Amino acid sequence: MEKPAASAPESSRLARDSAVVGAATIASRLLGFARDVLIARLLGGGPVADAFLAALRLPNLVRRVLGEGGLNAPFVPLYLAIKGERGETAARGFAGEAAGQIGLLLLVLVGLGELSAPWLVLGLAGGFADAPETLALAASYTRLMLPFLFLTTLAAMLAALLNAEKRFTVAALAPALMNAILLVVLLLLHAKGVQPETGARWLALSTSLTGLAHLVMILVALRGPGLPRPSLGWSPDMTRLVRTGGATLLAASAAQLVLLVATQIASTGSGAVAALYYADRVFQLPLGFVGVAMGTVVLSDMALAANREGPDAMLGQALALGLALALPAATALVALAEPIVSALFEYGRFDAADRARTAAALAAFGYGLPFAIAAKVFGQVYFARRAPRLPLVSGGLAVLVAALIGFCLADEGNAAGMAALAATFAFMAQACLLGGMLLRDGIWRPSIGSVRPIAASLAASAIMLAALELLLRLLAGPLTFDQPALHRVGALCLLCLGGLASYGAAGWLLGAFGALPLRKRRG
């Protein structure tokens, strides 16, 4: 039987690389928060905000899918297999072919999108068919943002090469650079006091400029012999990539496709698309922190482990790590939805009605966070084995569940909350199907050692909830929505620190972190 000491260096490296990627993601999300606070102040929650944020949904889908390892899933295992079988030269040639073919395809798709922008918008937010002015605005913003898709997708393909070589930092920092650029643009727009429609147009154009910055950053990291030469050749390796890559990429996109369905549901209510967007941005902070690590660091290790002892032990460790972060985050999103929304967004043109819609959506998203993380972890096993069929099926099921739940719960008075709730049910269905199949096929055999920290995380989260309820009563005055921003933000920080302290103390005492690779163990 293998001794624990033998796996300690590997466990420590997994935790270290995950922390690097996660920390870069946190930096990006924090900059994104600042960006979205300024967007809310500039655009509010009216028709211009609905139009701009609906148009932004497609770039966000691409950025999130690619940023959370969407291209890593089909590319990394195949690249590593070619490198192991035929050497680095053959692997670099394959990377060049992939870059050339993907670039050509993207040019064609972006051109078609420019010609059919109104229909593209209706595919994202069908409710705009009854609001022609909003539809026209969304179509113009979409045309300005479409070049982003070409630039950032090509950058993400090259970043997958960096991840395959276990060079995670530059690729992880790219989204932070993109958010910083938009933040600077927003500060300039606020300083000039522009109107919402003009501001949205400048933001749409700046979104494409961030894609250019992303591509340049990755090219600099790959400069010299590390940069593959783009080629339009077609080798058997490209056939292998296409055969599994399309299904893998679609499967990795499941969570974002669910959010597209949620946007369709929300588009039936005035201001609901904007409310759903703001809630989703908060939801993406914990989801992105864990999801990016699962889609980059864990995937690379599982791809290597799949050909040796199998990913069983790593899967249990990754799930415990993911839920140790997701469970307290979900608890906070549900318990603190209104204070979070008020402190972050309730300024300028963002009013009390916008706050209520956004808080309802955020609380509904909170219930789905642990399931979204679990589905992300489970899917990596199949991606590492280059067997994306089941993740694809589970993703299709999630989209179907979201559509059915949204149809059943349709209520224009609370369209944003219903859309977020539909997404939560979709994440639940996806996680349950993937986890059940892993158990059925014997790929995952949970042990007492892997289940105990998850149970402890649940108990610690319950203790944290009680602490938050007490703190909410004590801080009721500063959290009142008519209080100055500094009071609300300060009270929210105290709530977060109190919740973090209570969860950390309870989790330590209950053993929630005992199975995690927080420190090197002695043999």
Disulfide bonds with the S-S distance in Angstrom:
none
